[in-house]
Each structure stands twice: as structure tokens, then as C-alpha cells.
Amino acid sequence: MRTVCLVLSLLVASPLYGEDAVWVPAKDMSKDAVLNDRAVETFDAGLRPEWGYAVPQQDTFVVMHPKQDYPQAPLYVVLHSAGHDVLSCVDCCRTVGNHDIYRSPDDHYALYLDCRKHQAQDWWWGGMHAKDKGLIKRNSGGDPTPVEKRVIDTVKWAIQKYNIDPNRVYLSGNSMGGSGTLGIGMRHGDVFAAIKANVPAGIEHVSQRMYFPPQSVPDNISLPDPPIVIDYSAPNDGWSEGHERFVKSMQDRKYAFFFYWGPFGHANNSAEIMKMNDLIDSLDWLNVKKNEAYVVFTNATCNSPLPWPDDLKSTMAGQVNAFFRWKNISDASEEIGMSLCLVTATDLQTQFDIPQEASADVTFRRMQNFQLKPHETFHWTFGGTKGDGQADPQGLMTIPSLKITSVPTILSVVK
């Protein structure tokens, strides 16, 4: 009898830990559905031992198909807020205006994940926020937590199962999910092409995982070039506290950052937010590709003054880097070229005054073929200007104070 009980126990426990050779989520056929003319599948899955969970658990995730399935489609990944779980998050997609960032384009697959079912282990997507000392104590540091590893491996599973274009995978989230989007997404530039956070509830998660000051990146840690980051937050939202530190860290590290704000509180309705800042959807982030170089704009003269930390009652809308655009021209072993310009009023209708000219430091990232060794010299040309530079200790090359206009101009760099 004891032998029978032991065998039954092993049969029950093994799927929870996923100890078989392959981690295979189980589809719940009874929950197959159609939402907005798109097929919806629900899966339950156990754990992989390497994620580091202390006890077994089962988690649910949902996959929404494009209206028409096709190979190499992009993938839109969603992390829910503290007020939702994975199923209620998907249900929000029925109604425009209800957490709009949860709604994926009709030609994308969408993957919805969960961190509510096992809050003791997974809450805040493995991160933390300033209002919860317990989360800070448990989840601080640079090492990803088990739920973060589960998120990444589930994304990789979806890429393989649905024949997703691995260079067009995007991460998004609202509130707690926005915090997770920053914390998980920025650390995994090898997975996500771009990420977008709607009113992220705290900048602590990303600050810990990216070793922002007062921390520093350990010598034995190599961070991949991060995805392009979009963040829209409100100074009159208490959850946005600390954004001045986040903006400074992004600029000092030369990370690609597009930031929009206004007095819209902790809002999730895009139409209402756009009444106060109509730039939040202005960057075509869902066409950024992970296998293409991009440029980072820092110290731009056209950036708005930050209301954080001293002017939180400001009713002014503002932006960082909202008007810059780029296009890959070439990326070869000996030369790289990028067309740079400012968007025009013809291309972008906005309440903001679009500048005719702006200066910014420009840094190349995610270069595929053109690579520089630390401190290696390079030569650059940009329209009628030219100069020489030297790569930094990480091999990054930055061209300072380029004057960018609405006329597309090629920045070319050679060794």
C-alpha cells in the first residue's frame, strides 16, 4: 500500500515541478474561446526546477491568436496589474478604454501571464515597491526571482510553439505590471525588442535588476543591450515616485528611453490620458526589431523639464526624446550608418510644439556586425560635420551634440 501511495505522489508532484525532460504546459480545452474574433487558449503548467521555487505550484497563462494565424507573427506579452489576475486581464480586452495597454494588435499573438495565484512567491512580478518593506527585503538585488524566470521561459515556449518571429517580441504592463515590465524587460534585451509601461507602480524593480546607483554592475555580470523603453507616468500619481532617479540612470547608462507625462494620475484609459499628453502612442514601438541596431538620444535640448521630484502638482505635459526618429541604413563589419531626424508636424499631429532643430548625444546599441573594442577609435560623418571618437570601456560609441533637424541625415561611422 505504501508503494502505491508513493507512486501516486510522484505522479502528482512531477508535473508540478516539470521534472520530465521537457516542460509541457497543458491546454485546458474546456476554456477554448473566441474574443474580439480571435481564438483564445488557456494553459496550466507546473515548474522547472531551475526556476528555484521552494514548493510546487501550478500557474495559468493565456494565448490569444491573431485574427488570422500566420508564421513568424510578432508576440505581445502582457503583465497584469495588482487589481487583476490573468483571466480578468484578458477580459479587459473586450472593452476599449479598460486597461488599453492589455489589448494587442489584431495581427499579433498575445501572451497573458499571472502572478496573483501564488502571491506569497510571485507578487509584484518578483519585484518590489517602496510601500512594502517585505517585498524589498525578499526581492532586492540583481538576481531574477523564480517568477521572473518563469515569465521568460514561458515567453520562449510561446515563441517556439507558435513559430513567432523572435526579433519581434514585445512586453507591456499596467501599474504593478508596468513595474514588472521595466524590471523584467530591461534585464532581457536578448528576448524583447521593445517594452512599454503604463503608469508603472515603482521604479525599484528595474533599479535593482539593472544595478542602478548606488549599485554598480558586478564585473561578472554582462547585461545585453536592453530593449527600447517607453514609459508614461504622472507626477500626481504617488506610484511614480523616484522617476527623476530613473530618468537620470537611463541617461547616464545611455539606454534608449521615450518618456511621456502629464497630470493623468494612475490612469489606464488611453483616450483619457491622451487628452493630457497625446504623445503616448506616437512611437511605432511594435516595429522595433531585436536584430537591428538602434540609437540612443541623451542630453537632448528639446526635452521638457522634469516635474519630479519638486513640482508634482504641475499640470504641464512633458516628454523626453519624443520627437527623434531613426532608420537603419547599413550595419557592416567596417561601417555602420543610421539616418536621424526630427518628426514633423505633417507626420505627427500633437498639442506639443515640435522643434525644427535639436541637439543630442547619440549612442549606437544592438549593432549586429559593426563592433568596437573598448577604447578603440572611430571616425564619424553627419551631413557636413565630421569627427573622431573613442569607444568607452564597454565598447559603446557616442557622438556628442549632434544637431538634428527634420531633414533626414545619415550618421556614418567607420573604424
C-alpha positions in Angstrom: 0.0 0.0 0.0 2.9 2.4 0.8 4.4 1.7 -2.6 1.1 2.6 -4.3 0.9 5.8 -2.4 4.5 6.7 -3.2 3.9 6.1 -6.9 0.7 8.2 -6.9 2.5 11.0 -5.0 5.3 11.1 -7.6 2.8 11.1 -10.5 1.1 14.1 -8.9 4.2 16.0 -8.0 6.2 15.6 -11.2 4.0 17.7 -13.4 4.1 20.5 -10.9 7.8 20.7 -10.9 8.1 19.8 -14.6 10.9 17.3 -13.8 10.4 15.5 -17.1 12.8 16.1 -19.8 10.6 18.7 -21.5 8.4 21.3 -19.8 5.0 20.9 -21.4 2.1 23.2 -20.4 -1.3 21.5 -20.6 -4.0 23.1 -22.6 -7.4 23.3 -20.9 -9.7 22.5 -23.9 -12.8 23.4 -21.9 -11.7 27.1 -21.8 -11.2 27.5 -25.5 -12.9 30.7 -26.5 -13.1 33.5 -29.1 -12.7 37.1 -28.0 -12.8 40.0 -30.5 -12.8 37.5 -33.3 -9.6 36.0 -32.0 -9.1 32.4 -30.8 -8.1 32.2 -27.1 -6.3 29.2 -25.5 -5.7 28.7 -21.7 -2.8 26.6 -20.4 -1.8 25.3 -17.0 1.8 24.5 -16.2 4.0 23.3 -13.4 7.5 24.4 -12.7 11.0 23.9 -13.9 13.4 23.1 -11.0 15.9 25.6 -12.3 13.5 28.4 -11.6 14.2 28.0 -7.9 10.7 27.7 -6.4 10.7 26.3 -2.9 7.4 24.4 -3.3 5.4 23.1 -6.2 2.7 25.2 -7.8 0.5 25.3 -11.0 0.2 28.5 -12.9 -2.2 29.6 -15.7 -1.4 31.6 -18.8 -3.4 32.6 -21.8 -2.5 32.8 -25.5 -4.6 34.9 -27.9 -4.2 34.3 -31.6 -4.1 36.9 -34.3 -7.3 37.2 -36.3 -5.6 35.2 -38.9 -2.8 32.9 -37.9 0.4 33.2 -40.0 4.1 32.1 -39.5 6.6 34.4 -37.9 4.0 36.7 -36.4 5.0 39.1 -33.6 4.3 38.4 -29.9 2.8 40.9 -27.5 3.3 39.9 -23.8 1.2 41.3 -21.0 1.8 41.6 -17.3 -1.4 42.4 -15.3 -1.8 45.0 -12.6 -2.4 44.3 -8.8 -6.1 44.6 -9.4 -6.2 41.7 -11.9 -5.2 38.2 -12.5 -4.5 36.6 -15.9 -8.2 35.8 -16.7 -9.6 39.2 -15.7 -6.7 40.9 -17.6 -7.8 39.1 -20.7 -11.4 40.0 -20.1 -10.5 43.7 -20.1 -9.7 43.4 -23.8 -13.4 43.1 -24.5 -13.9 46.9 -23.9 -11.9 49.7 -25.4 -10.8 52.0 -22.6 -10.4 49.3 -20.0 -6.7 49.0 -19.5 -5.9 49.7 -23.1 -2.3 48.5 -22.9 -3.6 44.9 -22.4 -5.1 45.0 -25.9 -2.7 43.6 -28.5 -2.9 44.4 -32.2 -5.0 42.0 -34.2 -2.0 40.8 -36.2 0.0 39.8 -33.1 -0.1 36.8 -30.9 -0.6 37.8 -27.3 0.6 36.1 -24.2 -1.0 36.9 -20.8 0.8 35.7 -17.6 -0.2 35.5 -14.0 1.4 36.4 -10.6 -1.7 36.6 -8.4 -2.5 32.9 -7.8 0.7 32.5 -5.7 1.1 35.9 -4.2 3.4 34.7 -1.4 6.0 33.7 -4.0 5.2 35.8 -7.1 3.7 39.1 -6.1 4.8 42.3 -7.9 6.2 40.1 -10.6 9.2 39.2 -8.4 10.0 42.9 -7.8 9.3 45.4 -5.1 8.0 48.9 -4.4 8.7 51.5 -1.8 5.5 50.9 0.2 6.2 47.2 1.0 9.3 46.5 3.2 8.6 42.8 2.9 9.0 42.8 -0.8 12.0 45.0 -0.6 13.7 42.6 1.8 12.8 39.5 -0.2 13.3 40.6 -3.8 16.1 43.2 -3.7 19.3 42.6 -5.6 20.4 41.8 -9.1 19.3 38.2 -9.3 16.0 37.5 -11.0 13.4 35.7 -8.8 11.6 32.5 -9.7 8.6 34.2 -11.2 10.8 36.3 -13.5 12.5 33.2 -14.8 9.0 31.6 -15.3 7.9 34.6 -17.3 11.0 34.5 -19.6 10.7 30.7 -20.1 7.0 30.9 -20.9 7.7 33.6 -23.5 10.4 31.4 -25.0 8.0 28.4 -25.1 5.4 30.5 -26.9 7.9 31.7 -29.4 8.7 28.1 -30.3 5.2 26.7 -30.2 3.6 29.4 -32.3 6.5 30.0 -34.7 6.8 33.6 -33.5 9.3 36.0 -35.1 11.9 36.0 -32.3 13.0 39.5 -33.3 9.5 41.0 -32.7 8.7 40.1 -29.1 7.3 43.0 -27.0 6.5 43.4 -23.3 3.8 45.6 -21.8 2.1 46.1 -18.5 0.0 48.5 -16.3 0.8 49.6 -12.8 2.3 46.5 -11.0 2.6 45.0 -14.5 4.3 48.2 -15.6 6.8 47.8 -12.8 7.4 44.2 -13.9 7.7 45.3 -17.5 10.6 47.6 -16.6 12.2 45.2 -14.2 11.9 42.0 -16.2 12.0 43.6 -19.7 15.1 45.8 -19.3 17.1 42.9 -18.0 16.2 40.8 -21.0 17.2 42.7 -24.1 18.1 39.3 -25.6 14.3 38.5 -25.6 12.4 41.7 -26.0 12.7 44.2 -28.9 10.9 46.9 -27.0 8.8 47.4 -23.9 6.1 49.8 -22.8 5.0 50.6 -19.2 1.7 52.3 -18.4 1.9 54.1 -15.0 4.5 51.7 -13.6 4.0 51.2 -9.9 7.5 51.8 -8.7 11.0 52.1 -10.3 12.6 49.9 -7.6 12.3 46.6 -9.5 14.2 47.9 -12.6 16.7 49.8 -10.4 17.6 46.6 -8.6 17.8 44.3 -11.6 19.8 46.8 -13.7 22.1 47.7 -10.8 21.3 51.4 -11.0 23.0 53.7 -8.5 24.0 53.5 -5.7 24.7 50.0 -7.1 27.0 49.1 -9.9 27.1 46.3 -12.4 29.3 43.5 -11.0 32.3 42.6 -13.0 31.0 39.0 -13.6 27.6 40.2 -15.0 27.2 41.1 -18.7 23.9 42.8 -19.4 22.7 42.6 -23.0 21.7 45.8 -24.8 18.3 46.5 -23.3 15.1 46.9 -25.3 13.8 50.3 -26.3 11.8 51.6 -23.3 8.6 53.6 -23.3 7.1 54.9 -20.1 4.1 57.1 -19.5 3.6 58.2 -15.9 2.0 61.1 -14.0 3.6 63.3 -11.4 0.3 63.4 -9.5 0.4 59.6 -9.1 2.2 58.5 -5.9 3.3 55.3 -7.6 5.6 57.4 -9.9 7.8 58.5 -7.1 11.5 58.4 -7.9 11.2 58.9 -11.7 13.9 61.6 -11.5 16.4 58.9 -10.5 15.1 56.5 -13.2 15.5 59.1 -15.9 19.0 60.0 -14.8 20.0 56.4 -14.6 18.7 55.8 -18.1 20.5 58.8 -19.5 23.8 58.0 -17.6 23.8 54.4 -18.8 22.9 55.6 -22.4 19.7 53.4 -22.6 17.0 54.1 -25.2 14.2 55.9 -23.4 11.0 57.6 -24.5 9.1 59.2 -21.6 5.7 61.0 -21.6 3.9 62.5 -18.6 1.0 64.7 -17.6 -1.5 65.1 -14.7 -3.4 61.9 -15.6 -2.9 60.1 -12.2 -2.9 56.3 -12.2 -4.9 56.1 -15.4 -5.2 53.2 -17.8 -7.6 54.6 -20.4 -5.5 55.7 -23.4 -8.1 58.2 -24.7 -8.3 59.9 -21.4 -4.6 60.0 -21.0 -4.1 61.5 -24.5 -6.3 64.4 -23.5 -3.4 65.4 -21.3 -0.5 64.0 -23.3 -1.2 62.9 -26.9 2.3 61.5 -27.4 1.9 58.2 -25.6 1.3 56.2 -28.7 3.4 58.3 -31.1 6.4 56.0 -31.3 6.0 52.9 -33.5 7.5 50.6 -30.9 5.9 47.5 -32.3 8.0 47.7 -35.4 11.3 47.8 -33.5 13.3 44.6 -34.2 15.7 42.9 -31.9 18.1 42.1 -34.7 18.6 45.7 -35.8 20.8 48.4 -34.4 19.2 51.4 -32.8 20.5 54.7 -31.5 20.1 56.3 -28.0 19.4 60.0 -27.6 20.7 61.6 -24.4 21.1 65.2 -23.2 18.6 66.4 -25.8 17.9 70.2 -25.9 14.2 69.5 -26.8 13.4 67.6 -23.6 10.8 69.1 -21.2 11.9 70.0 -17.6 11.0 67.1 -15.3 8.4 67.7 -12.7 9.9 65.1 -10.4 10.7 65.5 -7.5 9.8 69.1 -6.8 6.9 70.0 -8.9 4.5 67.1 -8.6 1.4 69.3 -8.8 2.4 70.6 -12.2 -0.4 70.5 -14.8 2.0 70.6 -17.7 2.5 67.7 -20.0 6.1 66.8 -21.0 8.3 64.4 -22.8 11.8 63.1 -23.1 13.1 62.2 -26.6 9.6 62.1 -28.1 10.5 63.8 -31.4 13.5 61.8 -32.5 13.4 59.2 -35.2 16.0 56.9 -36.8 16.3 54.4 -39.6 18.9 51.7 -40.2 20.9 52.3 -43.4 23.8 49.8 -43.0 25.5 47.6 -40.4 28.6 46.0 -41.8 31.8 44.9 -40.1 33.7 48.1 -41.1 30.9 50.7 -41.3 27.5 51.5 -39.8 25.0 54.1 -41.0 21.9 55.5 -39.4 19.5 58.1 -40.7 18.5 60.6 -38.0 15.8 63.2 -38.0 13.1 65.0 -36.0 9.5 64.1 -36.7 7.5 66.8 -38.5 4.0 68.3 -37.9 3.0 66.5 -41.1 3.9 63.1 -39.6 2.7 63.7 -36.1 -0.3 65.7 -35.0 0.2 66.8 -31.5 -0.6 69.6 -29.0 3.2 69.9 -28.4 5.3 72.4 -30.4 7.6 70.2 -32.5 11.1 71.7 -32.7 12.7 72.4 -36.1 16.2 71.6 -34.6 17.6 69.9 -31.5 21.0 68.8 -30.3 21.6 65.4 -28.6 24.3 63.0 -27.8 23.8 59.9 -30.0 25.0 56.4 -28.9 24.8 53.2 -31.0 23.4 50.0 -29.5 22.5 46.5 -30.6 24.9 46.6 -33.5 24.8 43.3 -35.4 28.1 43.4 -37.4 29.9 46.7 -36.6 31.7 46.2 -33.3 34.3 48.2 -31.4 36.7 47.1 -28.7 36.9 49.1 -25.5 38.8 52.4 -26.2 39.0 51.7 -29.9 39.0 54.8 -32.1 36.4 55.6 -34.8 35.7 58.3 -37.4 32.2 59.7 -38.0 30.4 61.9 -40.5 27.0 63.5 -40.2 25.9 65.7 -43.1 28.6 68.4 -43.3 30.2 67.7 -40.0 32.7 65.0 -39.0 34.9 64.0 -36.2 36.8 61.3 -34.4 35.9 59.4 -31.2 36.8 56.6 -28.9 34.7 53.8 -27.6 34.0 53.7 -23.9 35.1 50.8 -21.6 32.1 48.8 -22.7 32.8 49.4 -26.4 29.9 51.8 -26.8 30.5 54.8 -29.2 28.8 58.1 -28.6 28.9 61.1 -30.8 28.2 64.3 -28.7 26.0 67.3 -29.5 24.7 66.3 -33.0 22.4 69.0 -34.4 19.4 67.1 -35.7 16.7 68.6 -37.9 13.5 67.5 -39.7 15.7 66.6 -42.7 16.8 63.0 -42.5 20.6 63.0 -42.3 22.9 59.9 -42.3 25.3 59.4 -39.4 28.1 57.2 -40.7 30.8 55.6 -38.5 33.9 53.7 -39.7 36.8 52.2 -37.9 
